[in-house]
Amino acid sequence: MALPERFNLRNLYLYLVCLITLVVSIFAAVQFVRSTVSLLYPDPGYFGYYYEAPVEDLTEEEQQRQEERARDSQRRQSVLDMVGGATTLLIAGPLYVYHWRRVQAELPMRVDPGVPAEPERR
């Protein structure tokens, strides 16, 4: 197969779209997995950032309420990130498959290595 047959402008476009959608799909899958892990195993970090008053001025009940609010916020953000990753995968995945199939359909027929090739006629 000659190089110009395989790499015309249309095929280069299709390959480029495949590359971009594949990279986007990989990043979306990573985001989805990270968000799932974050939802199942939340960060046990310090929640003082969310306090409305200095920690010393808060009662035990108020501290627990603030920490629960911080956990809810973290949970909500994890769910939103999961939805974002899944949505991106649902969009980029089929785009990749469509364009890859177009590339494969436009390639010239491959010769079976077990069958001797016909000599070129001049």
MOFENTA-V646271 format. One record per run of one state. SS is the DSSP state (a for helix, b for strand, c for the rest). FROM is the first residue (numbers start at 1). LEN is the number of residues. If there is no record, write none. Layout:
SS:FROM:LEN
SS:FROM:LEN
This chain:
c:1:2
a:3:4
c:7:2
a:9:32
c:41:7
a:48:3
c:51:4
a:55:3
c:58:2
a:60:47
c:107:16
